[in-house]
Amino acid sequence: MRVVSLVPSLTEAVACSAPGALVGATDWCTHPPDLDVVRIGGTKNPKTDRILALAPDLVIANEEENRAPDLAALRAAGTEVLVTRVRDVPQAFRELARVLEACGVPARPRWLDEAETVWSSLPEPGTRRTAVVPVWRRPWMVLGRDTFAGDVLARLGIDHVHARHPDRYPRVPPEDMTACAPDLVVLPDEPYRFTADDGPEAFPGLPCALVSGRHLTWYGPSLAEAPRVLGGALREARP
């Protein structure tokens, strides 16, 4: 089986479960750190000619991260493309199982069972807090409705204030986010790399939690430790 992954979290999942199956991955596929495969460009601008030259049996993609015209071009060239759709934590586990089966993994990997157990056994949050969750800057964009990251936060006791917005990633200026009077601002380090020096200054007086984007937005082996890692970062939110 020869697999090309266009999704960083799925790259990690396949690499950990089917060593040797991956022959190509995007420039943004950073885990595992020692992954040695052909790089085929970005998630939004993959080099389809380079992908086809690898003669993959399967290309794995995601309906949100990858562009439909690129996937259509691969299919038109005779390549099988599996496209995932992940909007919440339970769906992530179902889609991961589907991807791994398609990649020829003979048995359900231990990390997937462990991750599912961690999430299914989470205690009900004692208190709930509200948050705004920027995911991009220039222009400012936030989590809106129907997102995997929003569901992750909700299960950890964080209700993001734009969860019912008509758009999934609406553009919202910082002054409007502040006007919502959230309990905190959640700033992930991807897709935009918010840092202590780039992000919190836009929200004076509000506690800001700098969190791992991999643990907030990736569905793969990182899911097993995500509640612990994110929970710690959320507790450390400072104005």
C-alpha distance (Angstrom), angle and dihedral (degrees) to the residues before:
residue distance angle dihedral
M1 . . .
R2 3.82 . .
V3 3.82 114.1 .
V4 3.80 132.8 -174.6
S5 3.80 116.2 -165.1
L6 3.79 123.6 -154.5
V7 3.82 93.4 -179.0
P8 3.84 122.3 73.3
S9 3.81 95.8 -147.4
L10 3.81 92.2 48.2
T11 3.80 89.8 47.6
E12 3.79 89.3 58.7
A13 3.80 92.1 45.5
V14 3.80 93.9 51.8
A15 3.80 94.4 41.6
C16 3.80 90.5 54.2
S17 3.80 94.6 44.7
A18 3.80 105.9 34.6
P19 3.81 108.4 29.5
G20 3.78 110.4 -159.8
A21 3.80 96.5 19.1
L22 3.80 95.6 99.0
V23 3.78 115.4 83.2
G24 3.80 98.5 163.0
A25 3.79 140.6 22.4
T26 3.80 139.8 166.0
D27 3.78 126.2 -86.8
W28 3.82 87.1 -109.1
C29 3.80 94.5 58.2
T30 3.82 98.2 106.9
H31 3.81 100.3 160.7
P32 2.89 132.2 111.3
P33 3.82 87.1 32.8
D34 3.81 93.0 -141.8
L35 3.81 95.3 51.6
D36 3.80 107.8 143.2
V37 3.80 109.7 -167.5
V38 3.80 137.2 120.4
R39 3.80 111.6 -76.7
I40 3.77 113.6 -134.1
G41 3.83 103.7 -172.0
G42 3.77 130.9 -93.9
T43 3.78 132.0 -30.2
K44 3.81 90.9 -107.1
N45 3.80 97.2 38.4
P46 3.81 109.5 32.1
K47 3.78 117.7 172.1
T48 3.79 99.5 -117.4
D49 3.80 92.9 -170.6
R50 3.80 90.0 57.1
I51 3.81 90.5 48.3
L52 3.80 92.5 50.8
A53 3.81 91.0 48.1
L54 3.81 88.0 61.0
A55 3.83 89.2 60.2
P56 3.81 94.5 -139.7
D57 3.78 122.2 -165.7
L58 3.80 88.1 -149.1
V59 3.80 139.7 13.5
I60 3.80 115.8 -158.4
A61 3.79 118.9 -153.0
N62 3.79 143.5 158.4
E63 3.79 128.6 -123.6
E64 3.81 91.7 -132.1
E65 3.79 102.7 39.4
N66 3.80 99.7 41.7
R67 3.79 132.1 55.4
A68 3.79 120.4 -113.5
P69 3.86 94.8 -135.1
D70 3.82 91.0 57.8
L71 3.79 92.0 49.9
A72 3.80 91.2 46.1
A73 3.82 90.0 52.7
L74 3.80 91.1 53.2
R75 3.79 91.9 49.0
A76 3.79 91.2 47.4
A77 3.81 87.8 56.4
G78 3.80 90.0 55.3
T79 3.81 99.4 -99.7
E80 3.79 120.1 139.3
V81 3.81 111.6 -123.8
L82 3.80 124.5 -167.0
V83 3.81 112.9 -161.2
T84 3.80 120.8 -162.8
R85 3.79 127.8 -153.9
V86 3.80 116.4 -158.3
R87 3.80 122.7 175.3
D88 3.82 101.8 148.7
V89 3.80 142.0 17.5
P90 3.85 98.6 -95.1
Q91 3.80 90.2 49.5
A92 3.81 89.3 51.1
F93 3.80 90.9 59.1
R94 3.80 92.1 48.0
E95 3.78 92.9 49.2
L96 3.80 93.0 45.9
A97 3.80 90.2 54.1
R98 3.82 89.8 49.5
V99 3.81 93.0 49.6
L100 3.79 94.5 47.6
E101 3.79 91.9 48.7
A102 3.80 90.3 50.5
C103 3.81 89.2 50.6
G104 3.78 90.8 56.6
V105 3.80 99.3 -105.7
P106 3.84 101.5 162.0
A107 3.82 98.2 -152.0
R108 3.77 136.9 21.0
P109 3.83 106.4 -88.6
R110 3.79 120.5 -118.5
W111 3.81 93.6 -123.1
L112 3.80 90.6 60.2
D113 3.81 92.4 52.5
E114 3.81 90.8 46.2
A115 3.79 92.9 49.6
E116 3.79 92.8 48.5
T117 3.81 90.7 49.0
V118 3.81 91.5 50.8
W119 3.79 92.6 53.0
S120 3.80 96.7 41.2
S121 3.81 91.6 51.8
L122 3.80 97.6 48.8
P123 3.81 110.6 130.6
E124 3.77 118.7 -121.7
P125 3.83 107.4 -91.4
G126 3.79 111.1 -102.3
T127 3.79 92.1 -143.1
R128 3.76 133.2 15.6
R129 3.78 126.7 -140.3
T130 3.79 132.9 -168.2
A131 3.79 123.4 -127.0
V132 3.76 144.6 174.5
V133 3.81 113.5 -135.7
P134 3.80 116.1 -156.9
V135 3.80 113.9 -164.1
W136 3.81 99.6 175.7
R137 3.78 141.6 25.9
R138 3.82 129.1 -153.3
P139 2.96 88.3 56.2
W140 3.78 104.8 24.7
M141 3.81 112.0 -128.1
V142 3.80 129.9 176.9
L143 3.77 139.8 -166.9
G144 3.78 109.8 -82.4
R145 3.78 132.5 174.0
D146 3.78 128.8 -23.2
T147 3.82 102.4 9.9
F148 3.79 132.4 147.4
A149 3.81 91.8 -132.8
G150 3.80 90.4 51.4
D151 3.80 90.7 54.2
V152 3.81 91.0 47.7
L153 3.79 90.6 54.5
A154 3.81 93.2 44.4
R155 3.81 90.2 56.3
L156 3.81 87.9 53.5
G157 3.81 93.7 52.3
I158 3.81 98.5 -95.5
D159 3.81 117.8 124.4
H160 3.79 110.2 -167.5
V161 3.76 112.9 -143.4
H162 3.81 97.5 -133.1
A163 3.81 95.1 54.6
R164 3.81 91.0 116.2
H165 3.78 97.4 43.6
P166 3.83 113.3 128.6
D167 3.82 89.8 -122.1
R168 3.78 126.6 63.5
Y169 3.82 93.1 -140.2
P170 3.79 107.3 18.7
R171 3.77 125.2 -174.2
V172 3.80 108.3 -115.2
P173 3.83 124.4 169.3
P174 3.83 117.1 -131.3
E175 3.81 93.3 -111.0
D176 3.81 90.0 58.9
M177 3.81 91.1 47.9
T178 3.79 90.3 51.6
A179 3.81 90.8 47.1
C180 3.82 88.4 61.8
A181 3.83 86.8 67.6
P182 3.82 95.8 -138.2
D183 3.77 121.5 -174.3
L184 3.80 89.8 -123.0
V185 3.79 146.4 -10.1
V186 3.81 118.1 -118.8
L187 3.81 112.5 -149.6
P188 3.84 116.0 -173.8
D189 3.80 123.1 -164.2
E190 3.81 91.8 -126.5
P191 2.95 150.4 87.0
Y192 3.82 79.5 11.2
R193 3.78 112.2 24.8
F194 3.79 103.2 -125.9
T195 3.81 113.6 -173.9
A196 3.79 138.1 176.6
D197 3.81 87.3 -89.3
D198 3.78 98.1 41.2
G199 3.80 117.0 51.7
P200 3.81 113.2 9.7
E201 3.82 92.4 72.3
A202 3.82 88.6 68.2
F203 3.82 90.7 63.1
P204 3.82 107.1 50.3
G205 3.80 113.3 -168.3
L206 3.81 95.3 11.4
P207 3.82 121.7 110.9
C208 3.81 109.6 -113.6
A209 3.81 124.8 -156.9
L210 3.80 115.1 -157.1
V211 3.80 104.6 -153.6
S212 3.79 138.5 -179.3
G213 3.79 110.0 -96.7
R214 3.77 89.6 -155.9
H215 3.79 91.1 60.2
L216 3.80 93.6 41.9
T217 3.81 101.5 44.6
W218 3.82 108.2 18.7
Y219 3.79 122.5 91.2
G220 3.78 108.2 -157.9
P221 3.82 137.9 72.4
S222 3.82 90.0 -27.1
L223 3.82 88.4 70.2
A224 3.81 90.0 78.2
E225 3.80 93.1 64.8
A226 3.81 99.1 27.4
P227 3.84 97.4 97.9
R228 3.80 91.6 52.5
V229 3.81 96.0 42.6
L230 3.80 95.5 43.9
G231 3.79 93.4 40.8
G232 3.79 90.8 55.9
A233 3.79 93.1 48.5
L234 3.80 92.6 47.7
R235 3.80 91.4 51.4
E236 3.80 90.3 52.4
A237 3.83 94.7 56.2
R238 3.79 110.2 141.7
P239 3.81 132.9 -174.9
